[in-house]
């Protein structure tokens, strides 16, 4: 049987414009797809609508296009897929694979920090409650294309994960899996900050009787140890007047240095070379790489 065609994706949150850390994630997933003659999708993870900024999605798409990262098909928005999420949650509740939980963060913290399953058999109703997936056997190991066999020891990652929040919003861990299934995504390249959440995602795939994708986790860009370059940490929007420089620096982050001087850079040349050189074994396997200080073009200062 021939393997299924490669389908990868980049799924940013439209809570601000594209920054350097997001460019690295987009570039890595793009190169992984294109080097294997695969499709590369873009999806807007706007399920947490209060955090989204009007127009940020268009800024992100414009920045991707400016950097030569063209996608396949239409851009999907999570905010337009509530019926899929609601139907799945209802089905999980009906099969008793999910349940209502009234525990507050304060209560969970008082019990050690990781949710111990307090409400699994309590029979609570929906009033003032979150909904959790019943994880009978936590998945603690998976094969990562870059890191090899990964063991997850974080107790928070192995608990009964929330699939619908107390405030009525569907949880990231649910919607990302449902969207990947619906779009046929079978390869995911993303930042190492999401490494531990893979346990929850694999549990959902198992509960839904779906084949999980292949995962590859790259380092995240950080300004200082433990401080990820992000919109919340004042990451600057990418300067679209220096796309070749942005691309060369993103490639360098991934341990890919073109064998010609930067003054000879063209965007098409950089991308063509990177596609031909893409290999998991050459990528950094650490969790984060420090890239920016106060004078960085990518950061607004601490």
C-alpha positions in Angstrom: 0.0 0.0 0.0 1.3 3.4 -0.9 1.8 5.8 2.0 -0.7 8.7 2.3 0.3 11.9 0.6 2.1 14.3 3.0 -0.1 17.0 4.5 1.5 19.5 6.9 0.3 22.7 8.4 1.1 26.0 10.1 -1.5 27.1 12.6 -0.8 30.6 14.1 -3.0 32.4 16.5 -4.1 35.8 15.1 -3.3 37.7 18.3 -0.7 39.8 16.6 1.5 40.0 13.4 4.0 37.4 12.5 7.2 37.6 14.5 10.6 35.9 14.2 9.6 32.9 16.4 6.6 32.3 14.3 8.6 32.6 11.1 10.9 29.8 12.3 7.9 27.5 13.0 6.3 28.4 9.7 9.6 27.9 7.8 10.3 24.5 9.4 6.9 23.1 8.7 7.0 24.5 5.1 10.4 23.0 4.3 9.4 19.7 5.8 6.3 19.6 3.5 7.9 20.9 0.3 11.0 18.7 0.7 8.7 15.7 0.6 6.5 17.1 -2.2 3.7 17.5 0.3 0.8 20.0 0.8 1.3 22.8 3.3 -1.9 24.2 4.9 -2.4 27.4 6.9 -5.1 27.5 9.6 -6.0 30.3 11.9 -6.3 29.2 15.5 -8.8 31.8 16.5 -10.9 29.7 18.9 -9.9 31.9 21.8 -11.7 34.9 20.3 -11.1 37.4 23.2 -7.3 37.1 22.6 -7.6 37.7 18.8 -6.9 41.1 17.2 -9.0 42.2 14.3 -6.9 42.2 11.1 -4.0 40.2 12.6 -4.9 37.2 10.4 -4.3 39.3 7.2 -1.0 40.6 8.6 0.1 37.1 9.2 -0.9 35.9 5.7 0.8 39.0 4.1 4.0 38.2 6.0 4.0 34.6 4.9 3.5 35.6 1.3 6.3 38.2 1.6 8.7 35.5 2.8 7.8 33.2 -0.1 5.8 30.7 2.1 2.9 30.0 -0.2 0.2 27.6 1.1 -2.2 25.2 -0.5 -6.0 25.5 -0.4 -8.1 27.9 1.6 -7.2 29.2 5.0 -9.3 27.6 7.7 -10.6 29.5 10.7 -11.4 27.6 13.9 -14.1 30.2 14.8 -16.1 28.9 11.9 -16.0 25.3 13.0 -17.9 25.3 16.3 -20.5 22.7 15.1 -17.7 20.1 14.6 -16.3 20.8 18.1 -19.8 20.7 19.8 -20.8 17.5 18.1 -17.6 15.8 19.2 -17.9 16.9 22.8 -21.6 15.8 22.9 -20.6 12.4 21.5 -17.8 12.0 24.1 -20.2 12.9 26.9 -22.8 10.4 25.6 -20.2 7.6 25.5 -18.9 8.6 29.0 -15.5 9.3 27.5 -15.8 12.8 28.9 -17.4 14.3 32.0 -18.2 17.6 33.7 -15.7 18.9 36.2 -16.4 21.7 38.7 -12.9 21.9 40.2 -11.3 25.3 40.3 -7.6 26.0 39.7 -7.3 26.9 43.4 -8.7 23.5 44.4 -6.5 21.6 42.0 -3.4 23.5 43.2 -4.3 22.6 46.8 -4.3 18.9 45.8 -0.8 19.1 44.4 -1.1 21.0 41.2 -2.0 18.3 38.7 -5.7 17.3 38.4 -6.2 14.0 40.3 -9.5 13.0 38.7 -11.8 14.3 41.5 -14.9 14.6 39.3 -14.5 11.5 37.2 -17.4 9.7 38.8 -19.1 12.6 40.6 -22.0 12.8 38.1 -21.9 16.6 37.9 -24.1 18.5 35.4 -23.1 21.3 33.0 -23.7 24.2 35.4 -20.5 26.1 36.1 -18.4 23.2 34.9 -15.6 22.4 32.4 -15.6 19.2 30.4 -12.7 16.8 30.7 -11.7 13.8 28.5 -11.5 10.6 30.5 -7.9 9.4 30.0 -7.9 5.8 31.1 -4.3 5.0 30.2 -2.1 8.1 29.7 0.3 8.0 26.7 3.7 8.7 28.1 5.9 8.0 25.1 6.0 8.8 21.4 8.5 8.9 18.6 9.6 12.4 17.5 11.2 12.7 14.0 13.9 15.0 15.4 14.4 13.9 19.0 13.7 10.2 18.7 11.8 8.4 21.5 10.3 11.1 23.9 9.1 10.3 27.4 6.7 12.7 28.9 6.9 13.0 32.7 4.9 16.2 33.3 1.9 15.2 35.4 -0.1 18.1 34.0 0.2 16.6 30.5 -1.0 13.2 31.6 -4.2 14.3 33.5 -7.7 14.2 32.2 -7.4 17.1 29.7 -10.0 19.8 29.5 -11.8 19.8 26.1 -14.3 22.6 26.9 -13.6 25.4 29.3 -15.8 26.6 32.1 -16.3 29.8 30.2 -17.8 27.9 27.3 -14.8 28.1 25.0 -13.6 24.9 23.4 -10.1 24.0 24.5 -7.0 24.2 22.3 -6.2 20.5 22.9 -9.5 19.4 21.5 -9.9 21.8 18.5 -6.3 21.3 17.2 -6.8 17.5 17.0 -10.2 17.8 15.4 -9.0 20.2 12.8 -5.9 18.1 12.0 -8.1 15.1 11.6 -10.6 17.0 9.4 -7.9 18.4 7.2 -6.0 15.1 6.9 -2.9 16.5 8.5 -0.4 13.6 9.0 2.9 15.5 9.7 3.2 18.2 12.3 6.4 20.3 12.8 6.0 22.7 15.7 7.9 24.3 18.7 9.1 22.3 21.6 6.9 24.4 23.9 4.1 22.1 22.7 6.1 18.9 23.4 4.3 17.9 26.6 0.8 18.6 25.1 1.5 15.8 22.6 0.4 13.3 25.3 -3.1 14.9 25.5 -3.3 15.0 21.7 -2.4 11.3 21.4 -5.0 10.4 24.0 -7.6 12.2 21.9 -6.6 10.5 18.7 -6.8 7.1 20.5 -10.2 7.9 22.0 -11.5 9.0 18.5 -10.0 5.9 16.9 -7.9 8.0 14.5 -4.3 7.6 13.4 -2.1 10.3 14.9 0.3 12.3 12.8 4.0 12.1 12.8 5.5 14.8 15.1 8.7 16.8 14.9 9.5 19.4 17.6 12.0 22.2 16.9 13.5 24.5 19.5 11.7 27.7 20.3 13.4 31.1 20.0 13.9 32.8 23.4 15.0 36.2 24.6 16.3 34.8 27.9 16.2 31.2 29.3 12.6 30.2 29.7 11.2 33.3 28.1 9.9 32.4 24.7 9.9 35.0 21.9 6.2 35.7 21.6 3.6 38.3 21.2 3.0 38.3 24.9 6.7 38.9 25.5 6.8 41.9 23.2 8.2 40.2 20.0 8.4 42.7 17.1 6.5 42.2 13.9 8.8 41.1 11.1 10.2 43.8 8.9 8.9 43.0 5.4 11.5 45.2 3.9 14.3 42.7 4.9 12.8 39.4 4.0 16.1 37.9 2.8 17.8 38.8 6.0 14.9 37.4 8.0 15.0 34.2 6.1 18.8 33.7 6.4 18.5 34.2 10.2 15.6 31.8 10.5 17.6 29.2 8.5 20.6 29.8 10.7 18.4 29.2 13.8 17.6 25.8 12.2 21.4 25.1 11.7 21.2 25.7 8.0 23.7 28.2 6.6 23.8 28.8 2.8 27.3 28.5 1.3 27.3 31.9 -0.2 27.7 35.4 1.2 24.5 37.1 2.3 24.9 39.9 -0.2 24.0 37.4 -2.9 20.8 36.3 -1.2 17.5 36.0 -3.1 14.4 34.7 -1.4 13.8 32.1 -4.1 17.4 31.0 -3.9 17.4 30.6 -0.1 14.2 28.6 -0.2 15.3 26.4 -3.1 18.6 25.6 -1.3 16.8 25.0 2.0 14.4 22.5 0.5 17.2 20.6 -1.0 19.2 20.5 2.3 16.3 19.8 4.7 17.1 16.8 7.0 15.9 16.0 10.5 19.4 14.8 11.6 21.0 18.3 11.1 18.3 20.2 13.1 19.1 21.3 16.7 17.5 19.0 19.3 17.5 21.4 22.2 14.4 22.9 23.7 15.2 26.6 23.1 17.8 28.8 21.6 18.6 32.3 22.8 18.3 34.7 19.9 17.4 38.2 21.1 18.5 40.7 23.6 17.5 44.4 24.0 19.1 45.5 20.8 17.6 42.7 18.7 15.5 43.6 15.6 13.0 41.0 16.7 12.3 42.2 20.3 11.0 45.3 21.9 13.1 45.0 25.1 12.5 43.3 28.4 
